[in-house]
Amino acid sequence: MTVGLVGTIISCKSTFNATETMQVEENRNAIYQEIISNPVQFTNFIRKAQKNDEAKKIMMKDQMESGNMKMMMDKNPEMKEKMQ
């Protein structure tokens, strides 16, 4: 009986595939909502993004395209040059 129970537990082991999960819009939105709704998870996510060069470029571009950052950069071209 113990062997059967162990066999059942092992065979029920699920695997997680992040790429497959993120391909489903409903899953993706649920993950995003979970991250932004939890301050600790959100902080951890931002920290990881800040350590990734590609993610930093995307965040910087988004900031540059926002009205406030664009206005600040227009007032200070030297800063704009440094950030590009």
C-alpha positions in Angstrom: 0.0 0.0 0.0 2.8 2.4 0.8 4.5 1.8 -2.5 1.2 2.5 -4.3 0.7 5.8 -2.4 4.3 6.9 -3.1 3.9 6.0 -6.8 0.7 8.0 -6.9 2.3 11.0 -5.3 5.3 10.9 -7.7 3.1 10.4 -10.8 1.0 13.4 -9.8 3.9 15.7 -9.6 3.2 18.7 -11.8 5.7 20.7 -13.7 5.5 24.5 -14.2 6.3 26.0 -17.6 6.4 29.8 -17.3 6.5 30.3 -21.0 3.4 28.3 -21.6 1.6 29.9 -18.7 2.4 33.4 -19.9 1.1 32.6 -23.4 -2.5 32.5 -22.0 -3.7 36.1 -21.5 -5.9 35.2 -18.5 -2.9 33.6 -16.8 -0.6 36.5 -17.7 -3.1 39.1 -16.3 -3.6 37.1 -13.1 0.2 37.0 -12.6 0.5 40.7 -13.2 -2.3 41.5 -10.8 -0.8 39.2 -8.1 2.5 41.0 -8.4 1.2 44.6 -8.4 -1.2 43.8 -5.6 1.5 42.6 -3.2 4.0 45.2 -2.2 6.7 42.7 -1.3 6.3 40.9 -4.6 6.2 44.1 -6.5 9.3 45.4 -4.8 11.1 42.2 -5.6 10.0 42.3 -9.2 11.3 45.9 -9.6 14.6 45.0 -8.0 15.0 42.1 -10.4 14.1 44.3 -13.4 16.7 46.9 -12.3 19.4 44.2 -12.4 18.5 43.3 -16.0 19.9 45.5 -18.7 17.1 44.9 -21.2 14.5 45.6 -18.6 16.3 48.8 -17.5 16.2 50.0 -21.1 12.5 49.4 -21.3 11.8 51.1 -18.0 13.9 54.1 -19.1 12.2 54.3 -22.4 8.8 54.3 -20.7 10.0 57.0 -18.4 11.3 59.1 -21.2 8.0 58.8 -23.1 6.0 59.9 -20.1 5.1 63.6 -20.1 6.9 64.6 -16.8 10.2 63.0 -17.7 10.1 64.4 -21.2 9.5 67.9 -19.9 12.3 67.5 -17.4 14.7 66.2 -20.1 13.7 69.1 -22.5 14.8 71.5 -19.7 18.0 69.7 -19.1 19.6 68.4 -22.4 22.8 67.4 -20.6 20.9 64.9 -18.4 19.1 63.6 -21.5 22.4 62.9 -23.2 23.7 61.1 -20.1 20.7 58.8 -19.9 20.7 57.7 -23.6 
